[in-house]
Amino acid sequence: MLSKDALDTLFTNARTHNAWLDKPVTDAQLQEIYDLMKWGSTSANCSPARIVFVRSDAEKQKLLGCVSQGNFEKTKTAPVTAIIGMDMEFFEKLPQLFPHADARSWFAGNQANIDATAFRNSSLQGAYFMLAARAVGLDCGPMSGFDADKLNAVFFAGTTVKVNFICNLGYGDAQQLFPRSPRLSFDEACKIV
């Protein structure tokens, strides 16, 4: 079992940040996040997530043209914004990632299965991404609130990748957090049958 401190870091005390301290995120930290998150389970080890880390001023300006007004300032001031994408041809990597079965044939030509699997599993990987970021000492600000078509055209043109969601990364300014929102109780959200 993880220590209470570790559980607090990953879950209990973790917050969605909207304001950031002026402290850089290193390449080594971004590599460490990926090297942790990649071990999270996905169906048939399909691993469809693809990530673009936006840090440079020029690329950040392009990204800002894709986000909603409500997400503009927090994205502008975040040291890094991760675009969590999903490779819509993830199944082409299955001979490498799931070599003990012909898993590629489960998807090739079945667009509904491709779409559902890419979205479901890149979302899982996005959650692993946030846990990994917290584990290496960073804070997260996951968001919807962007023009997906525009973002895909800017960052994924000519590829088989589409955006799932975006996530700001850095050292959050705890002084600017909103009060913690409530959560549903076990009995409201769960049933044991």
N, C-alpha and C positions, 0 to 999 in steps of 0.2 A: 504494500500500500504506500502511496506517496505521502509525504509529510503534509501537515496542515498548511505550512507555508507554500509548498508547491501547489496544492489545490487552490489556495487563495490566489496565487499568481495566475494560474490558468483559468480559473472560473470565478470564485466568490468575490474577489476584489477587482477583477478585470472589468474595464469599462470601455465603452466606445468613446474615443476622443475626437474632439472637434477643433482643438487648439493645441499648438505644438511649441515646444521649447526650441530655441535656436541651437540645436546640437545635431551633428551629422550622423547619418547611418552609413556604415562602411560596406564596401563590397564583400568583405569577409562575413559580415552579419547576414547579408542577403544570401550568400552561398550556404551559410549554416542553416538558415531557415529552410531553403530548398532541400538540403541534405537530411534534414529531419522529416519534413512533410512527405517526402517521396515514399517513406516506408508505411504510410497510412493505407489501409485496405481500400481497394476498389474492386468492383465486380470483374472477374476474370483478369485481374491485375491490369485493367485497360488503361489506367492512368492518362485520361484525356486532357488534364489541365496543362496549359501553357501560360507562362507568366512573362509580362513585359514590365520591368522596373523603370519607372519614369522618374528621372532625377535632374537631368540637365534643364537649364532655363528654356532652351529652344523647344525641347520635347514637352516640357510642362506647359508652355504656351499653347501648343497644339491640343494637349489634353484639356486645358481650361476652356477651349472652344467647344468641347463636347459635353461638359458637365452642366447640370442645372444651376440656376442662380443660387439656390440654397446650399449647394456644395462647392461653390466657386472659391470662397475665401479659405475654407479649411483645406482644400486641395492645393491652392496656391502656396500656402504656408507650410504644408507637410514636407518634410525632407525627401520623402520618396512616396510615390503612389504606385502600387502594384495593380496592373490590369490582369485579372484572373480570366484567362480565356479557356475555350474548350476546342480542341482539335476535332473537327467533324469527320476526319479520316483517321481517328485514333486506332481503328481496327487494323490499319495497315501495319501497325507496330506489334500486333498480337503474336505473330510468329516469334518475335524476339521476347515479348513479355509473358506470354502464356504458351510455351513451346510444346507442352504435353498434350495439346488438343488442337483441332483445326477451328479455333475460336473466330478467326477472320470470317469464316463462312457463315457464322451466326448473324453477321451484320451486313456484309457486302450485299447491296441491292435492297436492303430493308431500311428505308429512311426513317420510319417511325421508331424502330429499335435503335438506330444510330442516334437520333435526336434525344430520345429519352435517356439513353445510357450516357451520352456525352454530358447532358445537363446534370443528371443525378450525380454522376461520379466527379465531375469537375466541381460541383458544389461541395461534395464531401472533401475533396482535396483543398478547396478554399477554406473550409473549417479547420482542416489540419494545418494549413498555412498560418491561420491566425493563432492557433495554439502554439505552433513552433515559434512564431514571432514573439509571443509573450514569454515563452520558455527561454529565449535568448535575451530578454530584458527590454524588448520594445513594446510599444503600445500600438493599437490598431484603431482604425476608423473605417469600417466597411460601409459601402454605399451602393445603392441603386442610384436613381436620379442622374441619368446621363442619356444622351442620344446614342443608342446602340449602333444604328446604321452609320452615323457619322464617325463614331469611335472606330468601328470596324474598317471604314474606308481610310482613316488616318493611320491606324496602327497595324492592321492585318490585311491590307490590300494585297491581292495576289497570293494569299495563303488559304489554307483550309480551316483557319482558326476564327472563332467568333467570341466576342466578349460575353462573360457570364456576369461578373460584378467587378467593382474596383475597391481597393482598400488602401487608405493612407497609412503610412508607417512612420514611426519616429518615437520621440519621447514626449508623451502627452503632458500638457499643462494642467495638472490636477486642480489648480485654482479656478479653472474655467469650466469644470464639469457641471452638467445639469444635475439636479437631485436624481438619485437612483430611481428608476421606474420599477413598479411592482412586477412580479412574475406570478403565473398561475401556480396554485398549490398542486401537490401530487394528485389529490382527489379530483381536482378540476381538469387535469390534463391526462390522467392515466387510469387504466382499468386492468386489474389482474383477473384473468379468466381461466 
